[in-house]
Amino acid sequence: MTAITHAPRGPLRRRLAVVSAAVAAGLLLAACGGQDGKEGAEHGSAHSSATTRSTNGAFNGADVHFAQMMIPHHQQALEMARLAPGRASDAQVKQLAARIEKAQDPEIRTMSSWLKSWGKPQPTPADGMPGMDHGSGDGHDMDGMMSQKEMDRLKAAKGVTFDRDFARLMIEHHKGAIAMAKDEQKDGRNAAAKKLAGDIITGQSAEVTTLHTILDRL
């Protein structure tokens, strides 16, 4: 006698259909999840590699020297600029001092981060920090840096006297920075450092022109 196989009844058939759909959906999600995870890992790896390249880009001794010398050079410019609000009488001098502070403070942080990423030491007072007498023959002279005597005189000045001294000294200070930046563009290797050197040349050259205009007017 032939056995008769009955098709699953309605409720059972519906349950089997639900289970089959769930299994299929689970397999699809697993496949997609694996693919997305792989793509995410690859994206993270690419981002990490790009960051590493930008942080540890090729550099040479000229790049290191540029950062180590420009940091204290900028720091002295900031020290000069921060005297202006309480001592300057000329509005244009105050505006220029504020612009110098706004530009050079972030540049100091940038160059410090380069030295850290390159495994090179940060500048110390012996390298020419603000307030040092750079005519002392300590071997760390930098173009345009003020002596302690000049800094003390600027701190004691007020009004038009301060305005004139500030303009005159900052012109020489900027010229020193421009010369250092030109050396970096000529001898440096790191693309970011050379770009910053170009920005310094452009920005401080324009400020030298403005300072000459102020001196002529005072």
C-alpha positions in Angstrom: 0.0 0.0 0.0 1.4 3.3 -1.0 2.0 5.7 1.9 0.3 9.1 1.4 2.5 12.1 2.5 0.3 15.0 3.4 1.6 18.6 3.0 2.1 20.5 6.2 -1.1 21.9 7.5 -1.7 25.6 7.4 -0.3 26.7 10.8 2.8 24.5 10.5 3.4 25.6 6.9 3.3 29.2 8.0 5.8 28.5 10.9 8.2 26.8 8.5 8.1 29.8 6.2 8.8 32.2 9.0 11.8 30.2 10.2 13.2 29.9 6.6 12.9 33.7 6.1 14.6 34.4 9.4 17.5 32.0 8.6 17.9 33.7 5.2 17.9 37.1 6.7 20.4 36.1 9.3 22.8 34.8 6.6 22.4 38.0 4.6 23.1 40.2 7.5 26.1 38.2 8.5 27.5 38.5 5.0 26.9 42.3 4.8 28.2 42.8 8.3 31.4 41.0 7.4 31.9 43.1 4.3 31.1 46.3 6.2 33.5 45.4 8.9 36.3 44.7 6.4 35.6 48.0 4.6 35.6 49.9 7.9 38.9 48.3 9.0 40.5 49.1 5.6 39.2 52.8 5.9 40.6 53.1 9.4 43.9 51.7 8.3 44.1 54.1 5.4 43.3 57.0 7.6 45.9 56.0 10.1 48.5 55.6 7.4 47.7 59.1 6.0 48.0 60.6 9.5 51.3 58.9 10.0 52.6 60.1 6.7 51.5 63.7 7.4 53.0 63.6 11.0 56.2 61.9 10.2 56.9 63.3 6.7 60.4 63.4 5.5 62.5 66.1 7.2 66.2 67.1 7.5 68.4 69.1 9.8 67.4 72.4 8.2 63.7 71.7 9.1 64.6 70.9 12.7 66.8 74.0 13.0 64.0 76.1 11.5 61.5 75.0 14.1 63.9 75.1 17.0 65.0 78.7 16.2 61.7 80.1 15.0 59.9 79.1 18.1 61.8 81.4 20.5 61.9 84.0 17.7 58.1 84.0 17.6 57.9 83.9 21.4 59.8 87.2 21.6 57.5 88.7 19.0 54.5 87.7 21.2 56.2 89.2 24.3 56.5 92.5 22.4 53.0 92.3 20.9 51.5 91.7 24.4 53.0 95.0 25.6 51.0 97.0 23.1 47.5 97.0 24.7 48.7 98.8 27.9 51.4 101.0 26.4 50.7 101.9 22.8 48.8 105.0 21.9 48.4 104.4 18.1 45.4 102.4 17.1 47.2 100.9 14.1 50.1 99.7 16.3 47.5 98.0 18.6 45.8 96.3 15.7 49.1 95.1 14.2 50.2 93.7 17.6 46.9 91.8 17.9 47.4 90.4 14.4 51.0 89.3 15.2 49.8 87.5 18.3 46.9 85.8 16.5 49.2 84.5 13.7 52.3 83.5 15.6 50.9 81.8 18.7 49.3 79.0 16.6 52.5 78.7 14.6 54.5 78.1 17.8 52.2 75.2 18.7 52.5 73.8 15.2 56.3 73.9 15.2 56.4 72.4 18.7 54.2 69.5 17.5 56.6 68.9 14.6 59.6 68.6 16.9 57.7 66.2 19.1 56.7 64.0 16.2 60.3 64.1 14.8 61.7 63.1 18.2 63.7 66.3 18.5 64.1 68.5 21.6 62.1 71.6 22.2 64.2 74.8 22.3 65.5 75.8 25.7 66.6 79.3 27.1 70.1 78.5 25.9 68.7 78.4 22.3 67.6 82.0 22.5 64.4 82.4 24.4 62.9 85.9 25.0 64.8 88.2 27.3 68.3 86.8 26.5 71.1 89.1 25.6 71.8 87.9 22.1 74.9 89.9 21.8 76.6 87.8 24.6 78.4 85.6 22.2 76.6 82.5 23.4 76.6 81.0 19.9 72.8 81.1 19.5 72.4 84.5 17.9 69.3 84.9 15.7 68.7 87.8 13.3 66.4 90.4 14.6 66.2 89.3 18.2 66.1 92.0 20.8 68.7 92.2 23.6 67.5 92.4 27.2 68.4 96.1 27.2 66.1 96.7 24.2 63.3 94.7 25.8 63.6 96.6 29.1 63.5 99.9 27.3 60.4 98.8 25.3 58.6 97.7 28.5 59.4 101.1 30.1 58.1 103.1 27.1 54.5 104.5 26.7 52.6 106.5 24.2 54.2 107.7 21.0 57.7 106.6 22.3 56.4 103.0 22.6 54.8 103.2 19.2 58.0 104.3 17.5 60.2 101.8 19.4 57.8 99.0 18.8 57.6 99.7 15.0 61.4 100.1 14.7 62.2 96.9 16.7 59.5 94.8 15.1 60.8 95.7 11.6 64.2 94.3 12.5 62.6 91.3 14.2 60.5 90.5 11.2 63.4 90.8 8.8 65.2 88.2 10.9 62.3 85.8 10.7 62.0 86.4 7.0 65.7 85.5 6.5 65.3 82.4 8.6 62.2 81.4 6.6 64.1 81.9 3.3 66.9 79.6 4.5 64.2 76.9 5.3 62.7 77.2 1.9 66.1 76.8 0.3 67.5 74.0 2.5 64.5 72.3 4.1 62.9 69.1 3.1 59.6 68.9 5.0 56.7 70.1 2.9 54.7 71.5 5.8 57.7 73.4 7.2 58.5 74.9 3.9 54.9 76.0 3.4 54.9 77.7 6.9 58.2 79.4 5.9 56.5 80.7 2.8 53.5 82.0 4.9 56.0 83.7 7.2 57.7 85.4 4.4 54.5 86.6 2.8 52.8 87.7 6.1 55.7 89.4 7.8 56.9 91.2 4.6 53.5 92.8 4.4 53.7 93.7 8.1 57.1 95.3 7.6 55.6 97.6 4.9 52.8 98.5 7.4 55.3 99.2 10.1 57.3 101.5 7.9 54.1 103.4 7.1 53.4 103.8 10.8 57.0 105.1 11.5 56.7 107.6 8.6 53.4 108.8 10.1 54.5 109.1 13.8 
